[in-house]
Amino acid sequence: MRVKVAIIICLTVLLAGCAISDTAELKHVVKEYDKKLATALACGNAEVLTECATKDQIGKVYIFISQLLMNNKLLKAELVNLKFVEARKVTAGEVEKLYNQRKERLEKQNLFVAPFEVSDKVFNALVRTKETWKYTYIDCQNGQPTGEVQSISYQTTYFLLMKKDRWLIDTINTIEIPLTE
């Protein structure tokens, strides 16, 4: 009996430790992504994201950078507040269900919800955050700001895939929220 209790306690501690380390690792990937995203937007090179994002996500950042460069601008951004709401492993079916629930809730508030394709992806994890960024556009010709520093807050959901024993951000869904002082 004592052996069974000891085994159950050991398994519980081991499983709890795995969940904690998974959560910490997921949060670390998001922090790294946010830091490298700011670098990518400032230098105009999304390749700096290769250690923490899939090629699909890097492609989306490249499109955004291309739009900036077409207007002779880059973006200087700084993450000033990051609050983790949730970080956990999920199944693709669960991701689709969560997205549909969120879409219904936002449509009731007459808010736009970007289309999200989950049919061909097998997501392994999601991380939800509340983020506040400060940013300004930079003129590519002279390197000077083109306007005032602005702030923006988002509720962000990161969908991650496990590839070659590494978590990579594959899709990001954001909703702008009112700034709180």
PyMOL commands that set and color helices and strands:
alter all, ss='L'
color gray80, all
select helices_A, chain A and resi 2-43+46-49+55-70+92-108
alter helices_A, ss='H'
color red, helices_A
select strands_A, chain A and resi 73-89+125-139+150-163+166-177
alter strands_A, ss='S'
color yellow, strands_A
deselect
rebuild
show_as cartoon
